[in-house]
Amino acid sequence: MSYKPEALENFEEKRFRVVAALIRKDKKILLTQRWPGKHLGLTWEFPGGKVESGETDEEALKRELEEELGIEVKIGSCCFETCHGYGNREVHLLIYRCELISGTPKAIDVKAIEWADEATILERSFPPADLPFVQEIAAGRIDEAQTEPVIENNDTEESNLSFKPAQIVRRVNLK
């Protein structure tokens, strides 16, 4: 029996860090729809994508929003974080509060976009990793506050007082 490293690569667990944006406007939330024929096709999600090697979360989110929607945002605090398993893949999802600062969202590299009413957000189909966050929005537990960066670069006691943790940070593994 010979050893074939390339064959083993197919069985290795793959982990992805994914960042997404919570963008609100007039009590509505910007959602994008995934292309049909792809993993979780036609589900709705918060705009964003994979963090590439060497990128920070902020760089990846800005790049993804420009590529997918043609917009520029101000990135604020992380309001949701989870890890979710999809078969042999694990997605580490972080959602950041963002403020639209230029451009009008267009479906450039997504099937569709929609400004969804917070009260009816649960009427759409979402990927399993997004569902706990969507439920929190529908329940009114995700506020619009904190679009300013929350991590200070100095270690003074005053900077520790300005740190505001995410509202929801949990590991969710739905089946």
Secondary structure, 3 states (H helix, E strand, C coil): CCCCHHHHHCCCCEEEEEEEEEEEECCEEEEEECCCCCCCCCCEECCEEECCCCCCHHHHHHHHHHHHHCCEEEEEEEEEEEEEEECCEEEEEEEEEEEEEECCCCCCCCCEEEEEEHHHHHHCCCCCCCHHHHHHHHCCCCCCCCCCCCCCCCCCHHHHHHCCCCCEECCCCCC
